[in-house]
């Protein structure tokens, strides 16, 4: 019987002349990268490493972030802090997050973060490692792929909805309904328009067909579906999305 292969540890490849690629070379490589490479520890909180690209993106030097244990949040636009707080609390990292950072001059830069949660042997979250890259504003352009409506964020490309920084899972029909209602906040969307968009029919059905779907969506995005603040009923006409707060 053939013996099982033994996996050999991977070692840095030697350069010509015999010198291996060492830790200093790795640090220089990371610092030359255009994207921000970071590790944020949670016990105690604070950045443990931030690459030099942070200065190009935000105007802050790494040392300024090291000196502020809360900089992972203070660096972020206040409306997007719940997203980062959720990341730091739960370590969710499979899907990139898109947030706004505040530059040193207080201007806004959009960032896509790809995060990796780090756990100890007791399965406790101890750090977040990741790469952050500057992106163009995803809410503008001929085909924006993100909608930001107060604390409701709709990622049109990935089919995700965040409410107050936490992901809210919608069914495909609920997602299409929310997208329709938020195309023009404040505009009344008729029941016929809803039925046509969801089921390719202007027939509004019997009884409370539309009301049932609206009620299900409200239960997921409203703090109290009995006192809705986001999806308003326009009696005799339909529904409209209102920017709360």
N, C-alpha and C positions, 0 to 999 in steps of 0.2 A: 504494500500500500504506500502511495506517495506521501511523503511527510508534508505537513502544513508549512507554508512559507512564513517566515518570520519577518515582520516589517521593520526595516532599519530606520533609525532616527534620521531626520533630514538635517543636514548641516549646511552652513553657507558655502557657496561655491568659491573656490580660491581664485583670485585674480592672477593674471600673468605676473610672474615674479614671486608668487607664493603667498602674498598677503590676502587674507580672507575679508569678506565684506562684514564689518563689525558693527557694533552698536552706534558708534559715531557716524558711520556711513549711513545707517538706517535713519538716524535723526536728521541728517542733512537731506536725505531723500524726502522725508516727510515734510520738512520745512520748505522745500522747493515746490511742493505740490500746490496747485491753485486752490484746492479745497481745504477746508478746515478739518483737521483730524483732532479728536479730543477724547479725553476720558474724564468723566465726572463721578467722583466718589460720593457715597451717601453716608458713610460712617467713618469720620464726620463728613458733612456735606462740603463740597467745594471741588473746583477743577483741579485734577491731579496732573493733567497735561493738556495744553492747547498749542497747536502748531502756529507758526508765524503768519500763516494766511489770515488769521483772525484780524490782524492789523489792516491788511488790504481791504477786507470785507467790511469791517466795522469802525476802524480807526482806533480801537483799543489794543494796547499791548498785552501779551499773555500775562505779564506780571500784574496788571491791573485786575484781571479776572481772578488770578490766584489770591489776591488780597481780599476779595469779596466772596464769602461763602455762598451768598444767595445769587451770584451772578448768572447762574443758569436760568433764573427767572427774571431778574432785572434786565437782562439783555433782550428779553422778549417783549413784544408789544402787549400791553395789558389785556387786550381782548383775546390773545392767544395763549396767555399764561395757563389757563385751565388745561390746555392740550399738553403742555410740558409738565405740569403738575401730575397729570394722569400718567405720563410716561415715567416720571421719577417714582411714583407710588407703585406702579404695577409692572413696569419694565417691558411693556408691549413694544415689540420691535420688528415684527414681520413686515409691516407695511410702512413705507417712509411717511414722515409727517411733513407738512408744509406750514410754516409759520412765518411771522414777520419779526425780524430783529430790529432793534433800534441802534443806529450808528451813534458814535460819540457826539456828532453834531445834531442828534435827535431826528435825523431823517430815517426813512424806513427802507429796509432791504428785505426782499423775499428770499426765504431759505428752504431748501429741501434737505431734511435730515434723515439719514439711514442709520438706525440705532441698533446696537446689540446689547441686551441686558447681560450683566455678569452676576452670577450667583456663587455663594460659597458652598462648602460641602453640606451645610445644613439647609440648603436651598433658599437662603435668604438673599434678597437683592442687595448687592453691595456697590454696584457701579453701573454706569451707562457709558459704553464706548460707541463712537460713531464718526461719521463723515458728514459735514455740512457744506452744501454748495449753493452759491448764489444763483437764483433763477429770475427770469423776467416775471413781472406781475401777472399771475395767472387769472386775475379777475377782469382783465381788459383784453382788447383785441377783437378780431372778427369772430373768434370762437373761444371765448374764455372757458377754462375747464374747472374753475373753482368759483363758487358763489359764497360770499360772506354776507350774512344778513343778521346783524347783531351777534348773538352767541350761537347762531345756527350756521353751520358750514357744510356746503354740499360739494363733494368731489365728483364731478360729472364723469371723469375718465374712469375712476375706480368704483363708482357706484356706492360711495360711502357717505354717511351723514354723521356729523358730530354736533351734539347739543351740549353746550356748557363744557366743551372739551372732551366729553366722553362719547364714544361711538354708539350710535343708536341703530339697531338692525331693523331695516325695513324690508318688506317683501318687494319684488319687482314692481308690482302695481302701485304700492304705496310710494315707492321712489319716483316713479313716473308722475304720480299725482303731485308730489311735492315739487318736482321740477317744473311742472306746468304752472302751479300756483305762484312760484317764485320767479317766473320769467320777467314779470313786471309787478313788483310789490305794490299793493294798493289797487291794482286793476281787478275788477270783478270778473271771475271766470264762471260762465254759465254751466248749468248741469249738462246741457247738450255738448258743450266743448269738452267737459270732463269725460263723458261717455265716449265721445269720438276719439279722444286721445288714448284712453285706456283699452277700449274694446272695439275700436274702428266702427262705431255705430253712434248715431245721434239719438237713438231710442233711449229714453231715460229709465226704462224699466218700470216695474210695478212697485208700489209701496215706497220704501225709503232706500232704494238701491244706492244712490249717491251719498245719502246721509250716513249709511253704514260704513262706507269706505272713508269718508271724512272723519267719522268718529274714531275709527281704528288708527288713522294717522295722527289725530289729535292726542290719542292716548299715549303715543310714543314721543311726541315732540313738545307737548304742553306740560307745564308744571301741574296744572289741574285742568283736565279735559272738560270738566263741568263749567269752568270759568276760563274759556280759551282767550289767550292774548295774542296769538299768532294767526290762527285761521279764523276769520270772522265770517259769520253767515250774513249775507245780504238778502233779506227777506224778499221772496218772489223772484230773485235774479240768480243767485248762486253763492260763490264764496270768494274771499280775497285774503291774501297774505299781508299781514301788517307787521312792520318792523317794530318789535317791542323795545321798550327802553329808549 
